Amino acid sequence: MATRDLQQQLEDLRDQLARGTPLSDEERASLLALMRDIEVELERQTSDEPDPTLVDGVNLAVERFEVSHPTLAGTLRNILQSLANMGI
């Protein structure tokens, strides 16, 4: 269930980026890289050692976009919650 929620939240984030949310090239690239990292973690979910830097990266993204892009930040917070529910 948590995996499905996380995949839906990643899709929501992709949709927000596709709608042309005004971001700098650097911001867009960092979000895309973060999304790839989350997808990699989902693929290796059976691993005993989750990537501890993944949650830190999502937290930093929430802080970065909280004021300028509150909708993105909200989606990222939902992703954090899903990661926590999965034990990551």
Backbone as XML, in Angstrom:
<?xml version="1.0"?>
<chain id="A" units="angstrom">
  <residue number="1" name="MET">
    <atom name="N" x="0.816" y="-1.193" z="0.000"/>
    <atom name="CA" x="0.000" y="0.000" z="0.000"/>
    <atom name="C" x="0.864" y="1.263" z="0.000"/>
  </residue>
  <residue number="2" name="ALA">
    <atom name="N" x="1.870" y="1.314" z="0.865"/>
    <atom name="CA" x="2.738" y="2.498" z="0.932"/>
    <atom name="C" x="3.497" y="2.683" z="-0.380"/>
  </residue>
  <residue number="3" name="THR">
    <atom name="N" x="3.897" y="1.585" z="-1.005"/>
    <atom name="CA" x="4.608" y="1.673" z="-2.276"/>
    <atom name="C" x="3.713" y="2.284" z="-3.342"/>
  </residue>
  <residue number="4" name="ARG">
    <atom name="N" x="2.479" y="1.845" z="-3.374"/>
    <atom name="CA" x="1.531" y="2.379" z="-4.357"/>
    <atom name="C" x="1.290" y="3.870" z="-4.101"/>
  </residue>
  <residue number="5" name="ASP">
    <atom name="N" x="1.158" y="4.248" z="-2.828"/>
    <atom name="CA" x="0.984" y="5.665" z="-2.484"/>
    <atom name="C" x="2.183" y="6.475" z="-2.947"/>
  </residue>
  <residue number="6" name="LEU">
    <atom name="N" x="3.367" y="5.957" z="-2.713"/>
    <atom name="CA" x="4.578" y="6.663" z="-3.108"/>
    <atom name="C" x="4.645" y="6.803" z="-4.623"/>
  </residue>
  <residue number="7" name="GLN">
    <atom name="N" x="4.302" y="5.761" z="-5.336"/>
    <atom name="CA" x="4.312" y="5.845" z="-6.794"/>
    <atom name="C" x="3.307" y="6.882" z="-7.291"/>
  </residue>
  <residue number="8" name="GLN">
    <atom name="N" x="2.148" y="6.960" z="-6.654"/>
    <atom name="CA" x="1.150" y="7.965" z="-7.031"/>
    <atom name="C" x="1.663" y="9.372" z="-6.744"/>
  </residue>
  <residue number="9" name="GLN">
    <atom name="N" x="2.338" y="9.545" z="-5.622"/>
    <atom name="CA" x="2.878" y="10.859" z="-5.283"/>
    <atom name="C" x="3.987" y="11.268" z="-6.249"/>
  </residue>
  <residue number="10" name="LEU">
    <atom name="N" x="4.799" y="10.314" z="-6.674"/>
    <atom name="CA" x="5.818" y="10.613" z="-7.683"/>
    <atom name="C" x="5.153" y="11.024" z="-8.989"/>
  </residue>
  <residue number="11" name="GLU">
    <atom name="N" x="4.068" y="10.363" z="-9.336"/>
    <atom name="CA" x="3.328" y="10.717" z="-10.552"/>
    <atom name="C" x="2.743" y="12.127" z="-10.422"/>
  </residue>
  <residue number="12" name="ASP">
    <atom name="N" x="2.232" y="12.472" z="-9.238"/>
    <atom name="CA" x="1.724" y="13.826" z="-8.998"/>
    <atom name="C" x="2.831" y="14.857" z="-9.185"/>
  </residue>
  <residue number="13" name="LEU">
    <atom name="N" x="4.007" y="14.543" z="-8.687"/>
    <atom name="CA" x="5.146" y="15.445" z="-8.827"/>
    <atom name="C" x="5.532" y="15.594" z="-10.307"/>
  </residue>
  <residue number="14" name="ARG">
    <atom name="N" x="5.548" y="14.493" z="-11.034"/>
    <atom name="CA" x="5.827" y="14.543" z="-12.478"/>
    <atom name="C" x="4.808" y="15.436" z="-13.192"/>
  </residue>
  <residue number="15" name="ASP">
    <atom name="N" x="3.533" y="15.287" z="-12.826"/>
    <atom name="CA" x="2.479" y="16.099" z="-13.436"/>
    <atom name="C" x="2.701" y="17.585" z="-13.155"/>
  </residue>
  <residue number="16" name="GLN">
    <atom name="N" x="3.074" y="17.895" z="-11.924"/>
    <atom name="CA" x="3.320" y="19.296" z="-11.579"/>
    <atom name="C" x="4.471" y="19.866" z="-12.398"/>
  </residue>
  <residue number="17" name="LEU">
    <atom name="N" x="5.504" y="19.070" z="-12.595"/>
    <atom name="CA" x="6.644" y="19.525" z="-13.392"/>
    <atom name="C" x="6.251" y="19.663" z="-14.863"/>
  </residue>
  <residue number="18" name="ALA">
    <atom name="N" x="5.427" y="18.753" z="-15.350"/>
    <atom name="CA" x="4.996" y="18.782" z="-16.749"/>
    <atom name="C" x="4.076" y="19.970" z="-17.041"/>
  </residue>
  <residue number="19" name="ARG">
    <atom name="N" x="3.348" y="20.411" z="-16.034"/>
    <atom name="CA" x="2.448" y="21.560" z="-16.224"/>
    <atom name="C" x="3.205" y="22.869" z="-16.312"/>
  </residue>
  <residue number="20" name="GLY">
    <atom name="N" x="4.498" y="22.797" z="-16.208"/>
    <atom name="CA" x="5.310" y="23.999" z="-16.375"/>
    <atom name="C" x="5.455" y="24.832" z="-15.121"/>
  </residue>
  <residue number="21" name="THR">
    <atom name="N" x="5.489" y="24.166" z="-13.972"/>
    <atom name="CA" x="5.753" y="24.890" z="-12.734"/>
    <atom name="C" x="7.026" y="25.699" z="-12.931"/>
  </residue>
  <residue number="22" name="PRO">
    <atom name="N" x="6.972" y="27.019" z="-12.660"/>
    <atom name="CA" x="8.144" y="27.864" z="-12.932"/>
    <atom name="C" x="9.317" y="27.548" z="-12.001"/>
  </residue>
  <residue number="23" name="LEU">
    <atom name="N" x="10.278" y="26.835" z="-12.543"/>
    <atom name="CA" x="11.477" y="26.456" z="-11.799"/>
    <atom name="C" x="12.700" y="26.795" z="-12.635"/>
  </residue>
  <residue number="24" name="SER">
    <atom name="N" x="13.795" y="27.057" z="-11.959"/>
    <atom name="CA" x="15.047" y="27.228" z="-12.685"/>
    <atom name="C" x="15.492" y="25.860" z="-13.202"/>
  </residue>
  <residue number="25" name="ASP">
    <atom name="N" x="16.411" y="25.881" z="-14.141"/>
    <atom name="CA" x="16.930" y="24.616" z="-14.666"/>
    <atom name="C" x="17.556" y="23.786" z="-13.548"/>
  </residue>
  <residue number="26" name="GLU">
    <atom name="N" x="18.245" y="24.456" z="-12.629"/>
    <atom name="CA" x="18.887" y="23.760" z="-11.514"/>
    <atom name="C" x="17.845" y="23.113" z="-10.589"/>
  </residue>
  <residue number="27" name="GLU">
    <atom name="N" x="16.783" y="23.861" z="-10.291"/>
    <atom name="CA" x="15.726" y="23.327" z="-9.421"/>
    <atom name="C" x="15.047" y="22.120" z="-10.068"/>
  </residue>
  <residue number="28" name="ARG">
    <atom name="N" x="14.739" y="22.254" z="-11.348"/>
    <atom name="CA" x="14.089" y="21.151" z="-12.065"/>
    <atom name="C" x="15.002" y="19.929" z="-12.092"/>
  </residue>
  <residue number="29" name="ALA">
    <atom name="N" x="16.281" y="20.139" z="-12.364"/>
    <atom name="CA" x="17.239" y="19.033" z="-12.411"/>
    <atom name="C" x="17.366" y="18.359" z="-11.052"/>
  </residue>
  <residue number="30" name="SER">
    <atom name="N" x="17.373" y="19.151" z="-9.978"/>
    <atom name="CA" x="17.505" y="18.547" z="-8.649"/>
    <atom name="C" x="16.269" y="17.728" z="-8.296"/>
  </residue>
  <residue number="31" name="LEU">
    <atom name="N" x="15.086" y="18.205" z="-8.675"/>
    <atom name="CA" x="13.869" y="17.424" z="-8.418"/>
    <atom name="C" x="13.851" y="16.139" z="-9.232"/>
  </residue>
  <residue number="32" name="LEU">
    <atom name="N" x="14.256" y="16.224" z="-10.492"/>
    <atom name="CA" x="14.288" y="15.019" z="-11.328"/>
    <atom name="C" x="15.283" y="13.998" z="-10.777"/>
  </residue>
  <residue number="33" name="ALA">
    <atom name="N" x="16.429" y="14.475" z="-10.300"/>
    <atom name="CA" x="17.425" y="13.570" z="-9.710"/>
    <atom name="C" x="16.874" y="12.930" z="-8.439"/>
  </residue>
  <residue number="34" name="LEU">
    <atom name="N" x="16.180" y="13.715" z="-7.630"/>
    <atom name="CA" x="15.586" y="13.195" z="-6.404"/>
    <atom name="C" x="14.536" y="12.135" z="-6.731"/>
  </residue>
  <residue number="35" name="MET">
    <atom name="N" x="13.742" y="12.387" z="-7.746"/>
    <atom name="CA" x="12.727" y="11.409" z="-8.155"/>
    <atom name="C" x="13.385" y="10.111" z="-8.621"/>
  </residue>
  <residue number="36" name="ARG">
    <atom name="N" x="14.469" y="10.222" z="-9.367"/>
    <atom name="CA" x="15.193" y="9.014" z="-9.805"/>
    <atom name="C" x="15.729" y="8.249" z="-8.608"/>
  </residue>
  <residue number="37" name="ASP">
    <atom name="N" x="16.263" y="8.969" z="-7.613"/>
    <atom name="CA" x="16.779" y="8.312" z="-6.412"/>
    <atom name="C" x="15.669" y="7.553" z="-5.684"/>
  </residue>
  <residue number="38" name="ILE">
    <atom name="N" x="14.501" y="8.150" z="-5.610"/>
    <atom name="CA" x="13.370" y="7.492" z="-4.950"/>
    <atom name="C" x="12.953" y="6.250" z="-5.738"/>
  </residue>
  <residue number="39" name="GLU">
    <atom name="N" x="12.920" y="6.357" z="-7.055"/>
    <atom name="CA" x="12.555" y="5.204" z="-7.879"/>
    <atom name="C" x="13.571" y="4.077" z="-7.730"/>
  </residue>
  <residue number="40" name="VAL">
    <atom name="N" x="14.856" y="4.420" z="-7.642"/>
    <atom name="CA" x="15.895" y="3.407" z="-7.426"/>
    <atom name="C" x="15.675" y="2.722" z="-6.082"/>
  </residue>
  <residue number="41" name="GLU">
    <atom name="N" x="15.349" y="3.510" z="-5.067"/>
    <atom name="CA" x="15.103" y="2.934" z="-3.746"/>
    <atom name="C" x="13.893" y="2.010" z="-3.776"/>
  </residue>
  <residue number="42" name="LEU">
    <atom name="N" x="12.874" y="2.366" z="-4.527"/>
    <atom name="CA" x="11.701" y="1.492" z="-4.655"/>
    <atom name="C" x="12.082" y="0.168" z="-5.302"/>
  </residue>
  <residue number="43" name="GLU">
    <atom name="N" x="12.950" y="0.228" z="-6.306"/>
    <atom name="CA" x="13.377" y="-0.989" z="-6.990"/>
    <atom name="C" x="14.197" y="-1.894" z="-6.082"/>
  </residue>
  <residue number="44" name="ARG">
    <atom name="N" x="14.973" y="-1.315" z="-5.211"/>
    <atom name="CA" x="15.813" y="-2.135" z="-4.325"/>
    <atom name="C" x="15.223" y="-2.230" z="-2.920"/>
  </residue>
  <residue number="45" name="GLN">
    <atom name="N" x="13.933" y="-2.092" z="-2.840"/>
    <atom name="CA" x="13.224" y="-2.076" z="-1.563"/>
    <atom name="C" x="13.507" y="-3.319" z="-0.724"/>
  </residue>
  <residue number="46" name="THR">
    <atom name="N" x="13.844" y="-4.411" z="-1.346"/>
    <atom name="CA" x="14.127" y="-5.637" z="-0.600"/>
    <atom name="C" x="15.466" y="-5.580" z="0.116"/>
  </residue>
  <residue number="47" name="SER">
    <atom name="N" x="16.249" y="-4.557" z="-0.182"/>
    <atom name="CA" x="17.550" y="-4.404" z="0.459"/>
    <atom name="C" x="17.385" y="-4.155" z="1.957"/>
  </residue>
  <residue number="48" name="ASP">
    <atom name="N" x="18.327" y="-4.683" z="2.721"/>
    <atom name="CA" x="18.297" y="-4.480" z="4.166"/>
    <atom name="C" x="18.710" y="-3.063" z="4.551"/>
  </residue>
  <residue number="49" name="GLU">
    <atom name="N" x="19.430" y="-2.397" z="3.679"/>
    <atom name="CA" x="19.997" y="-1.091" z="3.989"/>
    <atom name="C" x="19.388" y="0.000" z="3.108"/>
  </residue>
  <residue number="50" name="PRO">
    <atom name="N" x="18.340" y="0.685" z="3.594"/>
    <atom name="CA" x="17.817" y="1.800" z="2.809"/>
    <atom name="C" x="18.823" y="2.942" z="2.770"/>
  </residue>
  <residue number="51" name="ASP">
    <atom name="N" x="18.756" y="3.739" z="1.749"/>
    <atom name="CA" x="19.667" y="4.864" z="1.575"/>
    <atom name="C" x="19.302" y="5.970" z="2.564"/>
  </residue>
  <residue number="52" name="PRO">
    <atom name="N" x="20.137" y="6.225" z="3.563"/>
    <atom name="CA" x="19.806" y="7.233" z="4.576"/>
    <atom name="C" x="19.811" y="8.655" z="4.026"/>
  </residue>
  <residue number="53" name="THR">
    <atom name="N" x="20.493" y="8.888" z="2.928"/>
    <atom name="CA" x="20.553" y="10.238" z="2.376"/>
    <atom name="C" x="19.299" y="10.593" z="1.592"/>
  </residue>
  <residue number="54" name="LEU">
    <atom name="N" x="18.496" y="9.608" z="1.256"/>
    <atom name="CA" x="17.292" y="9.856" z="0.472"/>
    <atom name="C" x="16.326" y="10.768" z="1.229"/>
  </residue>
  <residue number="55" name="VAL">
    <atom name="N" x="16.046" y="10.450" z="2.466"/>
    <atom name="CA" x="15.131" y="11.260" z="3.275"/>
    <atom name="C" x="15.712" y="12.659" z="3.477"/>
  </residue>
  <residue number="56" name="ASP">
    <atom name="N" x="17.017" y="12.742" z="3.682"/>
    <atom name="CA" x="17.652" y="14.055" z="3.833"/>
    <atom name="C" x="17.450" y="14.894" z="2.573"/>
  </residue>
  <residue number="57" name="GLY">
    <atom name="N" x="17.592" y="14.257" z="1.428"/>
    <atom name="CA" x="17.403" y="14.969" z="0.158"/>
    <atom name="C" x="15.984" y="15.478" z="-0.015"/>
  </residue>
  <residue number="58" name="VAL">
    <atom name="N" x="15.011" y="14.671" z="0.376"/>
    <atom name="CA" x="13.610" y="15.099" z="0.272"/>
    <atom name="C" x="13.353" y="16.231" z="1.260"/>
  </residue>
  <residue number="59" name="ASN">
    <atom name="N" x="13.891" y="16.120" z="2.475"/>
    <atom name="CA" x="13.735" y="17.198" z="3.463"/>
    <atom name="C" x="14.318" y="18.512" z="2.953"/>
  </residue>
  <residue number="60" name="LEU">
    <atom name="N" x="15.480" y="18.457" z="2.344"/>
    <atom name="CA" x="16.095" y="19.665" z="1.797"/>
    <atom name="C" x="15.244" y="20.254" z="0.687"/>
  </residue>
  <residue number="61" name="ALA">
    <atom name="N" x="14.668" y="19.393" z="-0.140"/>
    <atom name="CA" x="13.804" y="19.881" z="-1.214"/>
    <atom name="C" x="12.552" y="20.547" z="-0.645"/>
  </residue>
  <residue number="62" name="VAL">
    <atom name="N" x="11.981" y="19.974" z="0.409"/>
    <atom name="CA" x="10.810" y="20.597" z="1.048"/>
    <atom name="C" x="11.180" y="21.998" z="1.523"/>
  </residue>
  <residue number="63" name="GLU">
    <atom name="N" x="12.298" y="22.127" z="2.200"/>
    <atom name="CA" x="12.734" y="23.432" z="2.692"/>
    <atom name="C" x="12.978" y="24.410" z="1.553"/>
  </residue>
  <residue number="64" name="ARG">
    <atom name="N" x="13.559" y="23.903" z="0.477"/>
    <atom name="CA" x="13.900" y="24.760" z="-0.660"/>
    <atom name="C" x="12.659" y="25.323" z="-1.343"/>
  </residue>
  <residue number="65" name="PHE">
    <atom name="N" x="11.604" y="24.508" z="-1.450"/>
    <atom name="CA" x="10.428" y="24.908" z="-2.213"/>
    <atom name="C" x="9.242" y="25.351" z="-1.366"/>
  </residue>
  <residue number="66" name="GLU">
    <atom name="N" x="9.393" y="25.319" z="-0.054"/>
    <atom name="CA" x="8.275" y="25.592" z="0.843"/>
    <atom name="C" x="7.635" y="26.959" z="0.593"/>
  </residue>
  <residue number="67" name="VAL">
    <atom name="N" x="8.434" y="27.980" z="0.426"/>
    <atom name="CA" x="7.889" y="29.323" z="0.247"/>
    <atom name="C" x="7.545" y="29.601" z="-1.212"/>
  </residue>
  <residue number="68" name="SER">
    <atom name="N" x="8.444" y="29.250" z="-2.117"/>
    <atom name="CA" x="8.248" y="29.620" z="-3.512"/>
    <atom name="C" x="7.272" y="28.708" z="-4.257"/>
  </residue>
  <residue number="69" name="HIS">
    <atom name="N" x="7.186" y="27.451" z="-3.853"/>
    <atom name="CA" x="6.320" y="26.485" z="-4.537"/>
    <atom name="C" x="5.653" y="25.579" z="-3.503"/>
  </residue>
  <residue number="70" name="PRO">
    <atom name="N" x="4.651" y="26.113" z="-2.791"/>
    <atom name="CA" x="4.039" y="25.343" z="-1.705"/>
    <atom name="C" x="3.360" y="24.043" z="-2.164"/>
  </residue>
  <residue number="71" name="THR">
    <atom name="N" x="2.856" y="23.997" z="-3.382"/>
    <atom name="CA" x="2.226" y="22.765" z="-3.863"/>
    <atom name="C" x="3.267" y="21.665" z="-4.034"/>
  </residue>
  <residue number="72" name="LEU">
    <atom name="N" x="4.409" y="22.023" z="-4.614"/>
    <atom name="CA" x="5.505" y="21.049" z="-4.735"/>
    <atom name="C" x="5.960" y="20.588" z="-3.357"/>
  </residue>
  <residue number="73" name="ALA">
    <atom name="N" x="6.095" y="21.527" z="-2.444"/>
    <atom name="CA" x="6.540" y="21.191" z="-1.089"/>
    <atom name="C" x="5.548" y="20.246" z="-0.420"/>
  </residue>
  <residue number="74" name="GLY">
    <atom name="N" x="4.266" y="20.457" z="-0.639"/>
    <atom name="CA" x="3.246" y="19.568" z="-0.072"/>
    <atom name="C" x="3.363" y="18.159" z="-0.625"/>
  </residue>
  <residue number="75" name="THR">
    <atom name="N" x="3.584" y="18.057" z="-1.923"/>
    <atom name="CA" x="3.764" y="16.738" z="-2.537"/>
    <atom name="C" x="5.009" y="16.071" z="-1.977"/>
  </residue>
  <residue number="76" name="LEU">
    <atom name="N" x="6.075" y="16.832" z="-1.811"/>
    <atom name="CA" x="7.306" y="16.280" z="-1.249"/>
    <atom name="C" x="7.111" y="15.826" z="0.192"/>
  </residue>
  <residue number="77" name="ARG">
    <atom name="N" x="6.297" y="16.561" z="0.963"/>
    <atom name="CA" x="5.996" y="16.127" z="2.335"/>
    <atom name="C" x="5.239" y="14.800" z="2.327"/>
  </residue>
  <residue number="78" name="ASN">
    <atom name="N" x="4.313" y="14.648" z="1.383"/>
    <atom name="CA" x="3.592" y="13.378" z="1.259"/>
    <atom name="C" x="4.548" y="12.250" z="0.911"/>
  </residue>
  <residue number="79" name="ILE">
    <atom name="N" x="5.526" y="12.534" z="0.068"/>
    <atom name="CA" x="6.536" y="11.529" z="-0.280"/>
    <atom name="C" x="7.331" y="11.150" z="0.965"/>
  </residue>
  <residue number="80" name="LEU">
    <atom name="N" x="7.695" y="12.146" z="1.766"/>
    <atom name="CA" x="8.408" y="11.859" z="3.029"/>
    <atom name="C" x="7.602" y="10.930" z="3.919"/>
  </residue>
  <residue number="81" name="GLN">
    <atom name="N" x="6.313" y="11.188" z="4.037"/>
    <atom name="CA" x="5.464" y="10.361" z="4.875"/>
    <atom name="C" x="5.398" y="8.930" z="4.342"/>
  </residue>
  <residue number="82" name="SER">
    <atom name="N" x="5.287" y="8.793" z="3.029"/>
    <atom name="CA" x="5.248" y="7.455" z="2.446"/>
    <atom name="C" x="6.562" y="6.713" z="2.682"/>
  </residue>
  <residue number="83" name="LEU">
    <atom name="N" x="7.672" y="7.420" z="2.548"/>
    <atom name="CA" x="8.981" y="6.807" z="2.808"/>
    <atom name="C" x="9.059" y="6.351" z="4.266"/>
  </residue>
  <residue number="84" name="ALA">
    <atom name="N" x="8.568" y="7.182" z="5.174"/>
    <atom name="CA" x="8.580" y="6.820" z="6.597"/>
    <atom name="C" x="7.694" y="5.592" z="6.834"/>
  </residue>
  <residue number="85" name="ASN">
    <atom name="N" x="6.544" y="5.559" z="6.185"/>
    <atom name="CA" x="5.642" y="4.403" z="6.335"/>
    <atom name="C" x="6.278" y="3.114" z="5.829"/>
  </residue>
  <residue number="86" name="MET">
    <atom name="N" x="7.202" y="3.261" z="4.873"/>
    <atom name="CA" x="7.881" y="2.098" z="4.313"/>
    <atom name="C" x="9.125" y="1.727" z="5.122"/>
  </residue>
  <residue number="87" name="GLY">
    <atom name="N" x="9.436" y="2.533" z="6.133"/>
    <atom name="CA" x="10.602" y="2.253" z="6.947"/>
    <atom name="C" x="11.893" y="2.770" z="6.374"/>
  </residue>
  <residue number="88" name="ILE">
    <atom name="N" x="11.783" y="3.730" z="5.486"/>
    <atom name="CA" x="12.981" y="4.301" z="4.848"/>
    <atom name="C" x="13.289" y="5.627" z="5.524"/>
  </residue>
</chain>
